[in-house]
Each structure stands twice: as structure tokens, then as C-alpha cells.
């Protein structure tokens, strides 16, 4: 299973690698060794999806190893994926491999990307060889280098796609071409992600290799019984307030500014409403948060809208909210935070495009509003604020839908079936 020393020993460019369990010489494990290549050491969407899959994978049949980039920013104040992997006794390797970043899309960034691609391919190939990896799982389209290495090493490749990339058009075409051309199986996190991949750039007959496996939610972890009192107190809010919240990366397409504008429209119409925006910026990209702060200041909403940053206890945060919103201005690939809110028994409002169309049944398990429409979002919030019974019905139905359609048993079984078929 794991190493006899630390499960977190790291491979380097010199080829040093984690020492195998000496018991394996006596009792060779029958488990298939799978290398999971990921691009981030945080705990946002794709990080959490990977972690929860690894947490539940049948370790008698599959032996996971994880590779992360060696140059990721470190913040001791934030929970990290690597810390959680250590708790699960999953070997972690930090390598200098290529991850597709926006800075590499400029002409000046291409040489650096090419160099990282070369170095990373060598390091990953060495890891695959030394650890007898039989299958590679590339998590997100950003790990192009890992996917290339699997191809060159002639190992089966599962490419797990979490993104909808619309621009630049050439990148959209290229990534669709690579994913559908290189991978033995492409797993899309939603129907819209699969359709996006197949619409432009996909190889011939690619649809047969593309599978949709929705993200899942732990409905025993996220429950209506969770207590949010401590969070409400930390935010300075009491029982007289109606808390409307959203959570996710601070990014231009996530819709935080749409929520701020809705808050402005609701200032007099819904005076009891308070708005919580949880999440951090993408490292090195402070402009979106600065724009939100400017909008809050311009409209005098400092007493009504709070930017709380990354909130460590997601269960507590969800429990503290009365209404959860996801007003993304571009199609959301899935919307895992919606499921977490629904499982917690909160009514949800989402922009009607992308993955939320597969999560929310409008008027039954939540409300859908037109994208990029603050007035429509404000109307939906006001409707729920003024109708406690409707909030309760939507919350109960949302909880049932999360339990019945988005549980982990089917999610993990689908991946294990793919791994078995390819190994």
C-alpha cells in the first residue's frame, strides 16, 4: 500500500524516489498502481474531487500515487491537498513538470513551457518506470505534460476534465484535440463539459471514449444538522439577518460582482439581507478582488457585503447561510458548491448555464436565473427571502436530489470500472 517510511517522500530531478514497503517483497500487492497527476496543492473544486476519490478508492485493488508540481506557492495558513494525502498514507511526489498556466500562453512564455515540458516528461517517465505504474490519471486539462508522458510511456491514460475553456479559440481546439486524441478514456465532470470537448477540435469517433461522471457530495458530511452559529458570530451577524452567500475562487467569471450589484438593488427591498462572499484570488491575480472591493465601496455596501476569504470549515460556512447562490457569468463546468449547499439543506439559486443545469431543477430543487443578470438574481433572492415555506420546500427537495443523484458510491464505482477495464 504505502511506503515503509514517509508516505510523503518526494522524487527529485536526480531520480531519488520513495522507498517501497519491504513487506511487498514477501507479499507483492495485487493492487494496480495508478499515478494521479494534478496541478494544485489547494482545496478548491478539482482538488477536493481528487481527494474524495482517493479517500474512497478500493486500496486492495488500486494503489494510488500522486504527483504535484514542485513550484507551487506555499501558505502555511491554508489547508493543503498534500496534508490530506499524508493522512491517507498516499505517496506524494513533487516534480518539475509542465502545468498549463496563463502566463505560458504569451510568446515570451512558450520557451519556459517547452523546457518544463521536457524536464517534466523525463521526471514523470522515471517515476512511472521506478514505481511500476500501470495507469495514469491526469486530473484537469492543465496537466498537459503528464498526459504526454503517459502517451510516450505507453501507459493507459484517463484524462479527467474539469474545465470549460472558451478562449482563446486555438487553445480550446488544441486541448480538445489532445484530450480526445491521447486519452484512452476522457472523463468529463458534466454533460456541458463533454459537449464542449466534442464540439470543436475532437478527434474522429472521440465520443465513444468520453464518459460523464458527475462530481459527488458526501451527504453524511454535509447535512441540515450542521451548526453554523460560530460562523454567523464570526461574521457579526445574528438571527435577525438573512444570509445570502456564495463560495469559490475570486475570479471575473465566477460572478461575485453580479452578487454585489444584486445586493445594491436589494438594499431597501430586503433590508435584513446580508451577503457573504467566500474564497481567495488565484495566486498572482489580485485584480478581481480589487474590483469587487471597489464596487462595495462605491455603492456604500460595506455594512451589507463581506469578503471573508478562504473559510476553512466549509460545512460550518454552508450551515450559516440561509440562501446559497452561484451567479457565474461563464458556464460553470459543474458546480460542486451547489451540491454541498443542497446537501446541507439550503435553497440555491444558480445562473442557468453549464453544469448547474444538471444539478438544479428550476422551481423544484432550486431556482435558475439568466446569466449576467443582477436584476433577475435580486428578484430570486427577494422571492426566497419573503417566502419561508418556499425556502423550506426547495431545501428539502434539493437535499433529496443530492442524496439520490450525486452520491459517492456510484461516482467511485464508475472510476474503478474504468481503471479495471484499462489495466
N, C-alpha and C positions, 0 to 999 in steps of 0.2 A: 504494500500500500504506500506508505510514506517512507522517508529516509530514516536511517538509524540515528543520524544527527538531526540538525535543524531542518524542518520542512521548508525553511525559507532560505536555504543556501543558494547562492546565485552563481550562474555561469558568467564568465567574462570572455573578452576577446582572446585571452590566452588559452581558452579551452578548458579551464577548471570547471568542474561540474559537481552537482550534488552526489554524495556517495549513496549507493543503493543499500537497502536493508540487507544485512548479512544473512538473515534468515531466508532471503529469496534464493540463496544458493542451495538450500536444503529443500525448501518448498517453493518452487517457482510459481508465482501468482498467475492464475489463468486470465487475469483481467487484461483487457485491451488498453494499451497505453495511448492516451489521447492528449495531444498538445493543444491547449486553448491559447490563442494569440489575441491579445487585447491591447487597446490603445490608451487606457486611462487608469489611474490609481485613485479614483474618487468613488463616490457612491451616489451617482445620479442614474438615469434610466438604464442605459446599456450595461453599466457596471453592476447594478442591482440585479438585472435579469441574469447576467452571467453567474453572479454569486449564488443566487437562489437555485439555479440549475445545478451548480456544483454541489451545493448543500444537500441536494436530494438524489444525486446520481447514485446508481447501484454500484458501490465500490467493490463488490465481489466480481462484477463483470467488467467494470471500466476503471482504469487508473488515471485520473486527470493530472496533468502538469500545466502550469500557466506561465506564459512569457509576457512580460511588460517592457515597455521602453525604459532604458536606463536613465534618460534625462528628464523624467517627469518632475515638475515642481513639487517640493515637499513643504507641507504646512502641518506642523505638529498639533495644531489646534483643531484639525479636521479628521473625522474618521476616514480610514482608507481601505480600499479593497484588499490591499496586501495584508493588513492587520487581520481581516476576516479570514483570508486564506490560511494564515498561520494557525488560527483557531481550529480550522478544519483539517490541519495537517496535510495540506496540499502543497507540493513542491513549487516554489516560485523562482523564476529565472529572469533577471533584468539584463537586457541585451540592447546593443546599439543598432536597432533595426528601424527601417523606414516606416513612419506613420504619416499619412497624407494630412498636411496642415495647410491652412490658407496661405501662409507665407511662402510655401513652395510653389504656388500657382503663378507667381510672378517670374519673369525671365531670370531675374537675379537669384531666385531661389532654386531653380532647376539643377544647377551643378551640385548644390548641397544635398538635394534629394537623391540624385543619382549616386552620390558617394555613400549615403546612408543605405540606399537600396543594395549596393554591392556588399558593404560590410555586414549589413543585417542578414543578407541571404547566406553568407558564409557562417555566421554565428548560429543562425537557426538551423542550417543544414547539419552543423556539428552536433547541436543538441538533439536533433531528430535521430541522428546516427548513434550517438552515445547512449541515449536513453531508450533506444529501440521503439521509438514512437511509430504507431501503426496507422494513425489517422490524425488529421489536423482540422481544428475548428477555428476559423477566422471570425472573430466577433467584431462586427461593424465593417463598413467598406473602407475605413481609414487604414486598415492593416494590409495594404496592398503588398508590401514586402513579404509578409508572412504567407499570403496566398501564393505569391510567386515561388517561394521556397518549397511549398508543398507540391506545386506543379513540377518543379525541377527535381525534387527528391522522389517523385513518383509515388507520393502518398495520397490516399483519398482525401479530398478536401470538402468540408462542409463550410459554406460561407454564409454567415448569419447576418442578414442585412436589416439594420435598424433605421435607415435614413431614407428620406425623400430629398434628393438633390436636384433642384430645378435649374440652377445657374452656377457657373457658366454652362451653356448648352454642350460644349465639347466635352466637359468633364462628365456631365450626365451620360452622354453617349459612351464615353470611354469606360466608365465604371460598370455600366450595364453590360458592355461587351466583355470586359474582363471577368465579371462575376459569372455570367452565363456561359462563358467560354472555358474558364479554368475549373470551375467547381463541379464536383460530381453531384452535389446537391446544394441548391440555394434555398435557404430558409428565410422567408420574409415574415416580419412580425405582424403584418396585416395585409388584407386584400389590396388596399391602395398602394402599399409598398411594392407588392408583386406586380400590380398593373403598371406602375411607374417603371419598373425594371424592364418589363416586356414591351413597353410602348415604343422605345427608341434605343437602338443600339444592340439589342439582344441578338444572340446567335440563332441560327435556324433550329427549330424544334426545341428551343430553350424551355418552353412552358412545361414540358414533361419532367424537367429537373427542378422546377421551382415549386416549393411547398410553403403553405402558410401555417405557421404555428404561432398563435397569439401569445403575447406575454400573459403571465398568470399572477394571481394575488393570493396571499395566504389569508384566508378568511377566519382563521383561528387567531392570527396575529392582529389583524385589523378587524375590530368588532365594535358594535354600538356600545358595548360596555366599557370601552376605554375611557379614561378620565383625562379631560383637557383643562381642568381647573388651574393647574400650575402654569400652563402656557398663557391662559387668559390673564392671570395675575401678573405674569412677567410682561405682558403687553399693556398693562394698565387698564384692562377692560373688565367690566362687570356684567352681571346678569341682565342689566338693562340694555346692553348693546347687542346688536345683531352683527355677527362677524362674517364677512364675506372674504374668502381667501383664495389664493392661488399659490402654486409651488412649482418651481422649475428654474432652469437656467435663466439668468437675466440676459435676454437676447432680443434683438429687434423683432424677430418673427414670433416670439412667444406671446406677445400681446399684453405685456404689462402696461404699456401706455394706453391701450384701449380700456383697461380696467380703471386707470386713473381718470380718464375722461368720463367714464360712466359714473365714477364717484362724484365728479363735479356736477353732473346732471342730476344726481340724486341728493345733493346737499340739502335742499328744502323738502323734497318729496319723500325722503326716507331718512329723517334726522337721526334715527337710532343706529343706522348702519355705520360700521367701521370696517376698514379694508386692510387686509394683511397680504403682503407680497413677500413670499419666502424664496430664497435662492441666491446664489452667488453669480458673479460675472464669469464669463470664460476667461481664464488667465491671460492677462495682457490686453484685454478688451474692455476698458472701463467706460467707454462712451455710452453704451445703452443705459447703464445705471445712472450716469450723469444726466442723461436726457430725462429720465423718469424723475429724478430729484428736482430738476429744473421745472418740470411740469407741475409737480406737487407744490413747489414754492410759488410759482406764477399764479396758480389758482387758489392759493391760501388753504391748502388741504392738509397741512402738517398735523392738524389735530384729528384727522379722519383716516389718513393713509399712512401705513408704516411699512418700511422696508426692513425686514428682520434678518436678512442674510440667510446662510445655511442653518436650518434648525435640526439639531442632531436627532431628536426624538420625533420621528415622523408620525408615529401613532398618536402621540400626545397632541401634536400640531393639528392633525386631522380631527381629533376628538374635540378640540377647542373651537372649531369652525361651525357655523350654522349653515352656510351655503358655500359650496366649492365651485370655482369657475375655471375654465380653460379656454381663454379667448384668442387662441393662436391665430396669427394673421396669415401664415402659410400652412399648408396641410400638415397636421400632426401625424407622424408616422404611425403612432398607436395612441398613447395617452394613458400610461400606466397609473399616473396620479389620479386619474378619474376612477379607476378601479379601486384604488386604495381608499378614496373618499366614499365611494359607493359601499364598499365592504364595511366601512366604519359607520354606515347608516346616515350619510349626509346627502341631501339633494344636490344635484350637479347641473351646471349649465356649461355647454361647450359650443365652440364655433363649428358650424355644420360643414366640415370638410375633413378629409383624411380619415385616420383611424377612429376618431370618436363616432363616426357614422356606424361603426360595427360594435360599439360599446353601448351607446345611448339610444334607446328607443324613445323618440320625441313624444313628450306628454305622458309617457308611461314609467320610464326609469330615470327621467331627467328631462331637461329642456335643451333644444338646439336653437342657435341663433345664427343669423347671417355673419360670415366672417367680416372683420374690419368695420363693424357697425356698433359704435359705442351706445347709440340711442337704443338699439334693439337689446343690447346687453343690459342697459339700465332698466328697460321695461321688464325684462325677465326677472331681474333681481327684485324689482319693486313688486312684481306679481307674487313671488315667493315670500317676500318679507311680509306682505299683507294677508297671506293665506297659510296659517299654520297647518291646517288639515292637508293642504296640497303638499306642503313640505314633507309631512309625515308619510303620505302615500308614495310619493316619489322615492323617498329614502328607503322605505320597506321594499318596494319593487326593485330598486337598484341593488340592495343587499342580496335579494334572491337571485338576480341576474348574475352578480359576481360569483355567487356560490355555484350556480348551475352551469354557467358557460365558461368560466375563466379560472377553474381550479388547477392546482399543480399536478394532480395525478395524471391527467391527460397530457399536459404540457411536457412533463418529463418522459412519459411513455413514448410520446411521438419522437423525441430526440433519441431515446435509446433504441427505438426501432430503426431509425436511420443509421446510427452507429453500427448496429448489428449487421445491417444489410451491406455496409461498405467495408467492414473489417474482416 
